[in-house]
Amino acid sequence: QVHLVESGGGLVQPGGSLRLSCAASGSFISMYDMGWYRLGPGKEREFVAGSTAGGITKAADSVKDRFTISRDYGQNTMYLHMNSLKPEDTDVYYCNAVDILGGNGYWGQGTQVTVSS
């Protein structure tokens, strides 16, 4: 079982940047497909960006030219690099991990990102 803790959220002006971190403990991130989600306007979690255990990455069309997902296996941490932030990116961002062997899914507690002048 993996425990996920997000950090790095905060208040940033439009056009600014943030880096979100998802620190994992209890298991190695190499055993998980991982991703970032946000609540979205309908208040249901929507996909932002993902990274498979095999190294394939994908991002939602709304962010793919601005956000990048990465992993640091030495730190057992996943990151979301967010550039050119827009007010519509304001949301709670959640880290997700899915066990590639058993399919069990895990969520972090979320971190708030607010983009405002």
PyMOL commands that set and color helices and strands:
alter all, ss='L'
color gray80, all
select helices_A, chain A and resi 29-31+87-89
alter helices_A, ss='H'
color red, helices_A
select strands_A, chain A and resi 3-7+10-12+18-25+32-38+46-51+57-59+67-72+77-82+91-99+105-107+111-115
alter strands_A, ss='S'
color yellow, strands_A
deselect
rebuild
show_as cartoon
